[in-house]
Amino acid sequence: SKVKTYSHGMRARLALAQGETDAAQLTLESLTEAKPDYVDAQRLLIATLGHQEKWDVALARTEALIANPDTKAMGLYLRGRIQFDRKQYAESAESMEQALALEPAIVEALGFVVNARQQLGEPAVALAYVQAHVAAHPEHAHAYELLGALQQQAGDVAGAQASWRRAIELAPAQLGSYSRLATQLARSDDWDGATAVLQAAIDANPRSADLQVALGELLLERQKVDEALAAYEAALRLQPNMPVAANNLAAIIADHRTDEPSL
């Protein structure tokens, strides 16, 4: 039943959280035998086997998934992860690229391709691959974020900024491109631009305390003490026990507000 399946899955995750990998493996093996088409359980089992460095058993599981047309893309992706963990970077990149050819929306696979090519000392190959992926799938925000990082690495700052702006347009709720773009603008001494990007990020993600902290740090760099103070206070309203916000707020009061009582 669905309830029993959910219960087994939660039991396995709890065992993993407690470091009981053998117990998790047994639970997941029982679950996947009862429901071979339960892909999330298969995925978690293969990850568990990988953590235990039971490489041959894990790879055998991926081959079973690859043999099934309905789970082939996932099997290739999981095989690529095992290969990456084993530092078989060329094989990992090939597996991930095969997975993406079948299912372009597996965003993690694209990141593994980039990381594997970087490990192989092939950033230009990674850049060309992501450029081709973006051309074929211009709706993928994560691909634009990766493209921007590779363009920045290659010295194409304008291209990187354009890619990150496109990622933000496609997925305003994803934070990575805001942070990358704001950091790059600040490095270029475009402080107003960097501040505007972080403010746009906050407008799109008003419950993010991390964004308020990032804005506070940027404003403090610009000696805008009152605005930085407001940003840290906003972060603490969202997440009252956030140490970095509390510490930075206390430091501002100690350094810039000596006329007021300290916290």
Disulfide bonds with the S-S distance in Angstrom:
none
